[in-house]
Amino acid sequence: MTTKSLPNRGAFALMSAVSVLSVIGYIVSIKMQQKTSGHVDVFRRFSFQRSDNELKSEKAVFEALLEDGFQPIALTPTCQYETQLNIRRTTRIPAPLDTRDTRLTAKLTSVAAAPATSSSPRRFLGEAPPSVCLEKRPSLESASSFLVPNVVHYVFIGSDFEFRFVAHLSLLSVHRFLRPDQIFIHGDALPTGRWWNETVRQVANVYHVRRNYSNHAPNGQPFKFKAHVSDYIRADILARYGGIYLDPDVLALKSFDRLRRHSFVLGRESDDSVGNGIILSRPRAPFLQLLLEQYWSYAGEKEEWATQSVHNVHKLALIYRHLIHVEERSLNRPNWLEKAQIYDGNYDWRNGSYAIHLWLRLWPKEKVPSNWEDLTHVNTTIGQIAQHIRQPS
């Protein structure tokens, strides 16, 4: 029995050694790239004028964006959660807008620039529906225990972006279950379409942060995929301001308060990958420095789709376990190989899941819901979750 087990032990030892050497080689390659490019500590390029504690308060991230030269424009009603149970409501809401209108930018700028008064923080048009501002649910956590600000970031880049039904579901789920102080949509263009207009009516505290972006990594290599541009932008945003980043096909299922106690959180996708479609981070989290550093070894046209954002992150998480909290099954499962459980099966999402990633780009278009009617009588995971979001218990 002992003799038969020796080959297996030897194979396991060999595989472990290969894995360790792979990780060490990866780290060495980053350091060599930094040396040849004259790179310094990536965080030294950031002008951090605020402490972590200052960025915990409700308005701090918004004010930090203003200080850094951005002009967040309020697109939906603003609801300020003053205590866990009591809120102050605004009384105005912007009328539904056709964001393809060339006059929109000027119109929104004038709205955002309108002088605030004690009774009207923003000059919105039309009355705010009473149901838009929700009561703040009591948290099981002490406010002082949170490291991650309760703000949500999305990154939408590309002037032809169409705001689809699933993106509406995502923001609606965030509004109803996370109840964030702000939802920031970062990008070079405003969302458009029917479901964006529905979002304007139903979701509070949404701001657009217009930002330009580079199509090149810090080492000068061109980004091969548009998704890699978004990967870099989201890491940069969270390094500066902290908060929660979500892909627009991620649906929140319950409060993230327990996760916000950790300085940096990602979800496992598989045995050798950790995804970045859902990220929680305090400002200047050390693990984010590692994520940003790796872009100095970006390979341009030779870069693979998932190398930087998935597989390398997994390797870094193995080495720097003390800098990251990895949720094994509650954020990115079912994964992209198990996605049939979302659209055709019944995944047990009520048993601990904080969110679910729909993996839209990997699924046939005919399977992707485009409206509520597509889900009314669908007794699958996506149908159950849609009803959970539409009529939260």
Helices and strands as residue ranges (DSSP letters): H 2-37, G 42-45, G 53-55, H 60-67, E 73-74, E 79-81, E 87-89, H 104-113, G 143-145, E 151-155, H 165-173, I 174-178, E 182-187, H 194-202, E 206-210, H 226-241, E 243-246, E 250-252, G 259-261, E 264-270, E 273-281, H 286-293, G 294-297, G 300-302, I 307-311, H 312-319, G 321-323, E 325-327, G 336-338, H 340-343, E 355-357, G 360-362, G 365-367, G 372-375, H 381-390
